[in-house]
């Protein structure tokens, strides 16, 4: 059994029109939301063995803040440029290359791919994974290379504005 977490980057700032999309930072609300989501993650007794993030600024910052909040080594975060403009197939490929010693992994990325990937993996119909939304998928596999669409169980779906 493997567990895959999908974390959509936190709310980003659009204040500087000169910045390219890839470079956009987190907004104040995004910076505030990440530790809240990390605390909820820990309150449920969850842990993650591997974090892989899009290399876009807002995703990397989200991954770093989340890691710091849960005591995960920030230097161990893997940055993957292919997750920036990724589609479902790239998320699947990235997950399939996780080291099998990891029982759990987290991909930090962007919409619409995060929502599309969750729906494809679980045969769900989630309309939108909001910014800083966190999804937990259980996979009935022993090896990450065996990951495939449609084979996951949606265990949890949390987001900052969800009443808990």
Secondary structure as the mmCIF struct_conf table of DSSP 4:
data_model
#
loop_
_struct_conf.conf_type_id
_struct_conf.id
_struct_conf.beg_label_comp_id
_struct_conf.beg_label_asym_id
_struct_conf.beg_label_seq_id
_struct_conf.end_label_comp_id
_struct_conf.end_label_asym_id
_struct_conf.end_label_seq_id
STRN STRN1 UNK A 2 UNK A 8
HELX_LH_PP_P HELX_LH_PP_P1 UNK A 9 UNK A 11
STRN STRN2 UNK A 12 UNK A 12
HELX_LH_PP_P HELX_LH_PP_P2 UNK A 13 UNK A 13
TURN_TY1_P TURN_TY1_P1 UNK A 17 UNK A 18
BEND BEND1 UNK A 19 UNK A 19
HELX_RH_3T_P HELX_RH_3T_P1 UNK A 21 UNK A 23
STRN STRN3 UNK A 26 UNK A 26
HELX_RH_AL_P HELX_RH_AL_P1 UNK A 28 UNK A 43
TURN_TY1_P TURN_TY1_P2 UNK A 44 UNK A 45
BEND BEND2 UNK A 49 UNK A 49
STRN STRN4 UNK A 51 UNK A 54
BEND BEND3 UNK A 55 UNK A 56
HELX_RH_AL_P HELX_RH_AL_P2 UNK A 57 UNK A 70
TURN_TY1_P TURN_TY1_P3 UNK A 71 UNK A 71
HELX_RH_3T_P HELX_RH_3T_P2 UNK A 74 UNK A 76
HELX_LH_PP_P HELX_LH_PP_P3 UNK A 77 UNK A 77
STRN STRN5 UNK A 78 UNK A 80
HELX_RH_3T_P HELX_RH_3T_P3 UNK A 81 UNK A 83
TURN_TY1_P TURN_TY1_P4 UNK A 84 UNK A 84
BEND BEND4 UNK A 85 UNK A 85
HELX_RH_AL_P HELX_RH_AL_P3 UNK A 88 UNK A 96
TURN_TY1_P TURN_TY1_P5 UNK A 97 UNK A 97
BEND BEND5 UNK A 98 UNK A 98
TURN_TY1_P TURN_TY1_P6 UNK A 100 UNK A 101
BEND BEND6 UNK A 103 UNK A 103
STRN STRN6 UNK A 104 UNK A 109
TURN_TY1_P TURN_TY1_P7 UNK A 111 UNK A 112
HELX_RH_AL_P HELX_RH_AL_P4 UNK A 113 UNK A 122
TURN_TY1_P TURN_TY1_P8 UNK A 123 UNK A 123
BEND BEND7 UNK A 127 UNK A 127
TURN_TY1_P TURN_TY1_P9 UNK A 131 UNK A 132
STRN STRN7 UNK A 134 UNK A 139
BEND BEND8 UNK A 142 UNK A 143
HELX_RH_3T_P HELX_RH_3T_P4 UNK A 144 UNK A 146
TURN_TY1_P TURN_TY1_P10 UNK A 149 UNK A 150
STRN STRN8 UNK A 152 UNK A 158
TURN_TY1_P TURN_TY1_P11 UNK A 160 UNK A 161
BEND BEND9 UNK A 162 UNK A 162
#
